[in-house]
Amino acid sequence: MKNYILFLLFALCFLGVKAQQLPIKVVFDITSADPKVHQSTMRHVNLMASSYPDSQFEVVIYSGSIGMVLKEESTVADHIIQYENNDNVSFKVCAMTMKRKQVKEEQLLAGVGTVPDGIMEIVSKQADGWGYIKEAN
C-alpha cells in the first residue's frame, strides 16, 4: 500500500511538471504612459516567450500607453521590433485610442497591428480561454 501511494504521488508530480510545459495563451493589458511600465512589460513578454516558445502572447495597448508603440516616442522599440516576424507574440493598439490621440498607422512601430477596441480585444481573448495580466506600477 505504501509503494502504491508513493507511485501515485510520483505520477501526480510528473503530471504537474508536464502540465507546466503545455502551450499557454496570455493577453497583456497596458494603459500606462510610464516608460518603466513599458520596460517591465517587455521583460515579462521576453521571459514568458522564451520560457514557453510554443505559446501565444498578445500585448494590447490603449489609452495612455500608446507612446509605447510610436516610432518617435517608444523607449522599448528595439524589443517590440524583434517580434515583428514572430507568430507567437503580437502587439495590438486600439484604433479608438489612435483616433482620439490623432495617431496614424504610419507612426506605429513595424509589426504593431490594430484592433477596433482594446478592451473588447482583451475581453474576447479571455472568453477564448486566454490568461490575463494587467501591467502597471
PEZIFEN-V256427 format. One record per helix or strand. SS is the DSSP state (H for helix, E for strand). FROM is the first residue (numbers start at 0). TO is the last residue. If there is no record, write none. Layout:
SS|FROM|TO / SS|FROM|TO
This chain:
H|1|19 / E|24|29 / H|34|50 / E|55|60 / H|62|68 / E|69|69 / H|76|80 / E|88|93 / H|94|100 / H|104|106 / E|107|107 / E|111|114 / H|117|126 / E|130|134
